[in-house]
Amino acid sequence: MSEMDLDDMGNLVGEAESLLERAVELRRKIHRRPEIGLVLPETQATVLAALEPLGLRTFCGTGTTSVVAVLEGGKPGPTTLLRGDMDALPMPEDTGLDFASEIPNAMHACGHDAHVAMLVGAATVLSGRKSSLKGRVVFMFQPGEEGYGGAKVMLEEGLVEKFGHIDRAFAIHVTPQVPSGMIVTRPGTLMASADEFKIVVKGKGGHASMPHDAVDPIPVACEIVLGLQAMVTRRVPVFDPAVVTVSTLRAGTASNVIPETVELTGTMRAVSDSTRAYVLQRVKEVAEGIASAHQCTAQLTLEKEGYPVTVNDSEQASRTLQVARDLLGPARVIEAPSPVMGAEDWSYVLQKVPGSMAFLGVAPAGVEAPAPNHSNRMLIDEHALSSGIAMYSAMAIRK
């Protein structure tokens, strides 16, 4: 074992566990006051206050309320970027927790409050080891992961240029779908791309009693929905998969009126750039072809070009798995057999810097089917935060 022996790994876990109470307190403070998007002034202030005793160099973003903190180690070595996202989701909270959201229709339902708390904990651990630390650590506290591309904004502001060359990058994402304290990752594609589309089907309106005098776009739109599902299962290879979901269908104003238009919206997800482009083209062809067959038109619009495929660097992902095995024990580490179809703007960072992301299990004890991320009832096992603190720290220390 290089750089850190087993005894030091045990010490690192012990240091992380000693910070658990403070991490939980910080997580709950952020959880009570969730903020959405790129502008998170209260969360930014909380992070800056938590970092202030550590004496790190800190920088605030201009295009977003980001925080970057830099720790200079006492010895030469690589620069490691560690990221924790900070934003919440626009949704109600129904957990019943005594520290539940105090903000209407805003909730930390994706665990970003835990990410912040773990990263502050890691900054505390690593600051205590400053004299023996080899290299530099850049702590990235990022707004706007939930659809706003905050990582891209931070990159455009010079994240990987301002603080010297960044050699490697690492991020953690919690998930209640994995047993508490377990680490899951894989080399290569970890998460999918995500693009949002809109299809407008146009026919000819008329009286509901006389559809032959109109061109009803509603059954045509329904056929398009089914056609898209058939397209995915018949045209996309199962080992390079895609998911197309039509999530809204809007039409009509009255029960006795055939409307002129129907609007469909949804998302397309893929785990390779080639399949991402292929599916977009096929969605267009299916929609236009079915509409034409029924004397309608269909116009596809890419409403939002979403996050790219999240691809772990093979060497860094292998390093992550080995660090986790040495730190937490082999029984608490899983190499994922396949990607997941969620999307992440950490993908933008991994396009610039060799790095990885790992999932940290936070399944609450005694819950048979834990509510997943983005659920209004999502709960986490806060004891797992110490594993995250130790993992962040070890990834900066281990060569």
C-alpha positions as CSV (number, residue, x, y, z in Angstrom):
1,M,0.0,0.0,0.0
2,S,1.5,3.3,-1.1
3,E,1.4,6.7,0.7
4,M,-1.0,5.6,3.4
5,D,-0.6,2.4,5.5
6,L,-3.4,0.6,7.1
7,D,-2.9,2.3,10.5
8,D,-3.1,5.7,8.8
9,M,-6.3,4.7,7.0
10,G,-7.7,3.7,10.4
11,N,-6.6,7.1,11.8
12,L,-8.3,8.9,8.9
13,V,-11.6,7.0,9.6
14,G,-11.3,7.9,13.2
15,E,-10.8,11.6,12.4
16,A,-13.8,11.6,10.2
17,E,-16.0,9.9,12.8
18,S,-14.9,12.5,15.4
19,L,-16.4,15.2,13.0
20,L,-19.7,13.4,12.5
21,E,-21.7,15.4,15.0
22,R,-20.5,18.7,13.4
23,A,-21.2,17.4,10.0
24,V,-24.7,16.4,10.9
25,E,-25.3,19.8,12.5
26,L,-24.2,21.6,9.3
27,R,-26.2,19.3,7.1
28,R,-29.4,20.0,9.1
29,K,-28.8,23.7,9.1
30,I,-28.5,23.7,5.2
31,H,-31.5,21.3,5.0
32,R,-33.7,23.7,6.8
33,R,-32.9,26.6,4.4
34,P,-32.8,25.1,0.9
35,E,-32.1,27.4,-2.0
36,I,-32.6,26.6,-5.7
37,G,-30.5,27.3,-8.8
38,L,-27.4,29.4,-9.3
39,V,-28.0,32.0,-6.6
40,L,-27.7,30.5,-3.1
41,P,-26.6,33.5,-0.9
42,E,-27.6,31.9,2.4
43,T,-25.9,28.6,1.7
44,Q,-22.8,30.4,0.4
45,A,-22.6,32.4,3.7
46,T,-23.0,29.2,5.7
47,V,-20.2,27.5,3.8
48,L,-17.9,30.4,4.2
49,A,-18.6,30.6,7.9
50,A,-17.9,26.9,8.3
51,L,-14.6,27.2,6.4
52,E,-13.4,30.4,8.1
53,P,-11.7,28.7,11.1
54,L,-9.5,26.6,8.7
55,G,-7.6,29.6,7.3
56,L,-8.0,28.5,3.7
57,R,-7.8,30.8,0.7
58,T,-11.4,31.3,-0.4
59,F,-12.9,32.7,-3.6
60,C,-16.5,33.5,-4.4
61,G,-17.9,33.2,-7.9
62,T,-19.4,36.0,-9.9
63,G,-21.7,34.1,-12.3
64,T,-23.0,32.0,-9.5
65,T,-22.7,32.0,-5.7
66,S,-20.0,29.4,-5.7
67,V,-17.2,29.0,-3.2
68,V,-13.7,27.7,-4.0
69,A,-11.3,27.0,-1.1
70,V,-7.7,26.2,-1.6
71,L,-5.4,24.2,0.8
72,E,-1.7,24.3,0.2
73,G,0.0,21.2,1.5
74,G,3.4,21.2,3.2
75,K,5.1,19.1,0.5
76,P,5.1,18.9,-3.3
77,G,2.5,16.8,-4.9
78,P,-0.6,16.7,-7.1
79,T,-3.5,19.1,-7.1
80,T,-6.8,17.3,-6.3
81,L,-10.2,18.9,-6.9
82,L,-13.0,17.8,-4.6
83,R,-16.6,18.8,-5.3
84,G,-19.8,19.2,-3.2
85,D,-22.9,20.6,-4.9
86,M,-25.1,22.9,-2.8
87,D,-28.5,23.5,-4.4
88,A,-31.9,22.0,-3.6
89,L,-35.0,21.1,-5.7
90,P,-38.2,23.0,-6.3
91,M,-40.6,20.6,-4.5
92,P,-42.4,20.2,-1.2
93,E,-40.9,18.2,1.7
94,D,-43.1,15.6,3.4
95,T,-40.5,13.8,5.6
96,G,-41.8,15.0,8.9
97,L,-38.3,15.6,10.1
98,D,-37.9,18.2,12.9
99,F,-35.3,19.9,10.7
100,A,-37.5,19.8,7.6
101,S,-37.4,22.6,5.0
102,E,-38.7,25.9,6.2
103,I,-39.0,27.2,2.6
104,P,-42.2,26.4,0.8
105,N,-41.7,24.2,-2.3
106,A,-38.0,23.8,-1.8
107,M,-36.3,20.7,-0.5
108,H,-32.9,19.1,-0.3
109,A,-34.2,15.9,-1.9
110,C,-31.0,14.9,-3.6
111,G,-28.6,14.9,-0.7
112,H,-26.6,18.0,-1.7
113,D,-26.8,19.2,2.0
114,A,-24.9,16.1,2.9
115,H,-22.4,16.7,0.1
116,V,-21.6,20.1,1.5
117,A,-21.3,18.8,5.1
118,M,-19.0,16.0,4.0
119,L,-16.8,18.3,2.0
120,V,-16.4,20.8,4.9
121,G,-15.5,17.8,7.1
122,A,-12.9,16.7,4.6
123,A,-11.5,20.3,4.5
124,T,-11.2,20.1,8.3
125,V,-9.4,16.8,8.3
126,L,-7.0,17.8,5.5
127,S,-6.3,21.2,7.1
128,G,-5.2,19.3,10.3
129,R,-2.7,17.3,8.1
130,K,-1.5,20.3,6.2
131,S,2.2,19.9,7.1
132,S,2.3,16.3,5.8
133,L,-0.1,16.8,2.9
134,K,1.6,16.3,-0.5
135,G,0.2,18.8,-3.0
136,R,-2.8,21.1,-3.1
137,V,-6.5,20.6,-2.6
138,V,-9.1,22.7,-4.3
139,F,-12.6,22.4,-2.6
140,M,-15.4,23.2,-5.1
141,F,-18.7,24.2,-3.5
142,Q,-21.1,24.3,-6.5
143,P,-24.6,25.8,-6.9
144,G,-26.9,24.9,-9.7
145,E,-26.4,21.1,-10.3
146,E,-30.1,20.5,-10.6
147,G,-30.5,21.5,-14.2
148,Y,-28.7,24.9,-14.1
149,G,-25.2,23.7,-15.2
150,G,-23.4,25.3,-12.2
151,A,-20.3,23.2,-12.9
152,K,-20.1,24.6,-16.4
153,V,-20.4,28.2,-15.0
154,M,-17.5,27.5,-12.6
155,L,-15.4,26.1,-15.4
156,E,-16.1,29.2,-17.5
157,E,-14.9,31.3,-14.5
158,G,-11.5,29.5,-14.6
159,L,-12.0,26.7,-12.1
160,V,-9.2,24.6,-13.6
161,E,-6.9,27.5,-14.5
162,K,-6.9,29.9,-11.6
163,F,-5.5,27.6,-8.9
164,G,-2.7,25.9,-10.8
165,H,-2.9,22.7,-12.9
166,I,-5.5,20.3,-11.5
167,D,-4.3,16.7,-11.8
168,R,-7.3,14.8,-10.7
169,A,-10.9,15.3,-9.5
170,F,-13.3,13.5,-7.3
171,A,-17.0,13.9,-6.3
172,I,-19.4,11.9,-4.1
173,H,-23.1,11.6,-4.6
174,V,-25.3,10.0,-1.9
175,T,-28.0,7.5,-2.7
176,P,-30.6,5.9,-0.4
177,Q,-30.8,3.0,-2.8
178,V,-27.5,1.6,-1.6
179,P,-26.8,0.2,2.0
180,S,-25.4,2.8,4.3
181,G,-21.7,3.4,4.2
182,M,-21.0,1.5,0.9
183,I,-19.1,3.0,-2.0
184,V,-20.2,2.2,-5.6
185,T,-18.5,3.3,-8.8
186,R,-17.1,2.0,-12.1
187,P,-14.6,2.9,-14.7
188,G,-16.0,4.5,-17.9
189,T,-19.6,5.7,-18.2
190,L,-21.2,6.1,-14.8
191,M,-24.2,8.3,-15.7
192,A,-26.3,9.2,-18.7
193,S,-26.8,12.3,-20.8
194,A,-30.1,14.1,-20.4
195,D,-31.8,16.2,-23.1
196,E,-35.3,17.8,-22.9
197,F,-37.5,17.9,-26.0
198,K,-40.9,19.2,-27.1
199,I,-43.1,17.9,-29.9
200,V,-46.0,20.0,-31.2
201,V,-48.5,18.0,-33.2
202,K,-50.8,20.1,-35.4
203,G,-54.0,19.0,-37.0
204,K,-57.3,20.8,-37.6
205,G,-59.7,21.6,-34.9
206,G,-63.4,20.9,-35.0
207,H,-66.5,19.6,-33.2
208,A,-66.1,16.5,-31.1
209,S,-69.1,14.9,-32.8
210,M,-67.7,15.3,-36.3
211,P,-64.1,14.1,-36.2
212,H,-64.3,13.3,-40.0
213,D,-64.5,17.1,-40.6
214,A,-61.4,17.7,-38.5
215,V,-57.9,16.3,-38.2
216,D,-57.7,15.2,-34.6
217,P,-54.1,15.5,-33.3
218,I,-54.8,13.7,-30.0
219,P,-54.8,10.1,-31.2
220,V,-51.8,11.0,-33.4
221,A,-49.9,12.3,-30.4
222,C,-50.8,9.1,-28.4
223,E,-49.5,7.0,-31.3
224,I,-46.3,9.0,-31.3
225,V,-45.8,8.2,-27.6
226,L,-46.2,4.5,-28.3
227,G,-44.0,4.7,-31.4
228,L,-41.2,6.3,-29.4
229,Q,-41.2,3.4,-27.0
230,A,-41.1,0.9,-29.9
231,M,-38.3,2.8,-31.5
232,V,-36.1,2.6,-28.4
233,T,-36.7,-1.2,-27.9
234,R,-36.3,-2.0,-31.6
235,R,-33.7,0.4,-32.8
236,V,-31.3,1.1,-29.9
237,P,-28.8,-1.6,-28.9
238,V,-29.5,-3.0,-25.4
239,F,-25.8,-2.8,-24.5
240,D,-25.7,0.9,-25.4
241,P,-29.1,1.8,-24.0
242,A,-31.3,4.9,-24.1
243,V,-34.4,5.9,-22.3
244,V,-37.1,8.2,-23.9
245,T,-39.8,9.4,-21.6
246,V,-42.8,11.5,-22.6
247,S,-43.7,13.1,-19.3
248,T,-46.4,15.7,-20.3
249,L,-49.2,15.8,-22.9
250,R,-51.2,19.0,-23.1
251,A,-54.2,19.5,-25.3
252,G,-57.7,20.8,-25.5
253,T,-60.0,23.3,-23.8
254,A,-63.4,21.6,-23.7
255,S,-64.9,18.1,-23.9
256,N,-66.8,18.8,-27.1
257,V,-63.9,20.4,-29.0
258,I,-61.2,18.7,-31.0
259,P,-58.1,20.9,-30.5
260,E,-55.8,22.0,-33.3
261,T,-52.6,21.2,-31.5
262,V,-51.1,18.8,-28.9
263,E,-47.9,19.5,-27.0
264,L,-45.7,16.6,-25.8
265,T,-42.6,17.1,-23.6
266,G,-40.1,14.7,-22.2
267,T,-36.5,13.6,-21.9
268,M,-34.0,11.5,-23.8
269,R,-31.1,9.8,-21.9
270,A,-28.2,7.8,-23.3
271,V,-24.9,6.4,-22.1
272,S,-22.8,7.3,-25.2
273,D,-22.5,10.3,-27.4
274,S,-23.3,8.3,-30.5
275,T,-26.5,6.9,-29.1
276,R,-27.4,10.3,-27.8
277,A,-27.2,11.7,-31.4
278,Y,-28.9,8.7,-32.9
279,V,-31.9,8.8,-30.6
280,L,-32.5,12.5,-31.2
281,Q,-32.7,11.9,-34.9
282,R,-34.9,8.9,-34.5
283,V,-37.4,10.8,-32.3
284,K,-37.7,13.4,-35.0
285,E,-38.3,10.8,-37.7
286,V,-40.9,8.9,-35.7
287,A,-42.8,12.0,-34.7
288,E,-42.8,13.4,-38.2
289,G,-43.6,10.1,-39.9
290,I,-46.6,9.2,-37.7
291,A,-48.0,12.7,-38.0
292,S,-47.7,12.7,-41.8
293,A,-49.4,9.4,-42.0
294,H,-52.5,11.0,-40.3
295,Q,-52.4,14.3,-42.2
296,C,-50.9,16.2,-39.3
297,T,-47.5,17.8,-38.8
298,A,-45.1,17.4,-35.9
299,Q,-42.3,19.8,-35.0
300,L,-39.6,18.6,-32.6
301,T,-37.7,21.2,-30.6
302,L,-34.7,20.4,-28.4
303,E,-35.9,22.5,-25.4
304,K,-32.7,22.0,-23.4
305,E,-29.5,20.4,-24.4
306,G,-28.8,18.8,-21.1
307,Y,-25.7,17.4,-19.3
308,P,-23.3,15.2,-21.3
309,V,-22.6,11.5,-20.4
310,T,-20.6,11.3,-17.1
311,V,-17.5,9.3,-17.9
312,N,-15.1,8.3,-15.1
313,D,-11.4,8.2,-16.1
314,S,-10.5,4.5,-15.9
315,E,-7.3,5.0,-13.9
316,Q,-9.0,7.4,-11.5
317,A,-12.0,5.1,-11.0
318,S,-9.8,2.2,-10.3
319,R,-7.9,4.3,-7.8
320,T,-11.2,5.3,-6.2
321,L,-12.2,1.6,-5.8
322,Q,-8.9,0.7,-4.3
323,V,-8.9,3.7,-1.9
324,A,-12.4,2.7,-0.8
325,R,-11.4,-0.9,-0.2
326,D,-8.3,0.1,1.8
327,L,-10.3,2.7,3.8
328,L,-13.6,1.0,4.4
329,G,-12.9,-2.7,3.7
330,P,-13.6,-4.7,0.6
331,A,-17.1,-5.7,1.8
332,R,-18.2,-2.1,1.6
333,V,-17.2,-1.5,-2.0
334,I,-19.0,-2.4,-5.2
335,E,-17.8,-2.0,-8.7
336,A,-21.1,-1.2,-10.6
337,P,-21.8,-3.5,-13.4
338,S,-23.5,-0.9,-15.5
339,P,-24.2,2.9,-15.6
340,V,-27.3,4.5,-14.1
341,M,-29.6,6.7,-16.3
342,G,-29.5,9.8,-14.1
343,A,-27.4,12.7,-15.3
344,E,-24.8,15.0,-13.6
345,D,-23.1,18.2,-14.5
346,W,-19.9,16.8,-12.9
347,S,-19.7,15.4,-16.5
348,Y,-18.4,18.8,-17.6
349,V,-15.5,18.7,-15.1
350,L,-14.6,15.1,-16.2
351,Q,-14.3,16.4,-19.7
352,K,-11.5,18.7,-18.6
353,V,-9.8,16.7,-15.8
354,P,-9.2,13.0,-15.2
355,G,-11.4,12.1,-12.3
356,S,-14.3,10.1,-11.0
357,M,-17.5,10.1,-9.1
358,A,-18.6,7.6,-6.6
359,F,-22.0,6.9,-5.0
360,L,-22.2,6.7,-1.2
361,G,-25.0,4.6,0.2
362,V,-27.1,6.3,2.8
363,A,-30.1,3.9,3.1
364,P,-31.8,4.6,6.5
365,A,-31.8,1.7,8.9
366,G,-35.0,-0.3,9.2
367,V,-36.6,1.0,6.0
368,E,-37.5,-1.8,3.6
369,A,-37.9,0.4,0.5
370,P,-36.2,3.8,1.0
371,A,-37.5,6.7,-0.9
372,P,-35.1,7.6,-3.7
373,N,-33.4,10.8,-4.6
374,H,-35.9,13.5,-5.7
375,S,-38.6,12.0,-3.6
376,N,-40.6,14.3,-1.2
377,R,-40.0,11.7,1.4
378,M,-36.3,11.1,0.9
379,L,-34.4,10.3,4.1
380,I,-30.7,9.5,4.7
381,D,-28.7,7.7,7.3
382,E,-26.5,10.5,8.6
383,H,-24.0,8.1,10.1
384,A,-22.7,7.5,6.6
385,L,-21.4,11.1,6.4
386,S,-18.3,10.0,8.3
387,S,-17.5,7.5,5.5
388,G,-17.9,10.3,2.9
389,I,-15.6,12.6,4.9
390,A,-13.0,9.9,5.1
391,M,-13.3,9.1,1.4
392,Y,-13.0,12.7,0.2
393,S,-9.9,13.0,2.5
394,A,-8.2,9.8,1.4
395,M,-8.7,10.7,-2.3
396,A,-6.7,13.8,-1.8
397,I,-4.0,12.1,0.3
398,R,-3.5,8.8,-1.6
399,K,-1.1,9.1,-4.6
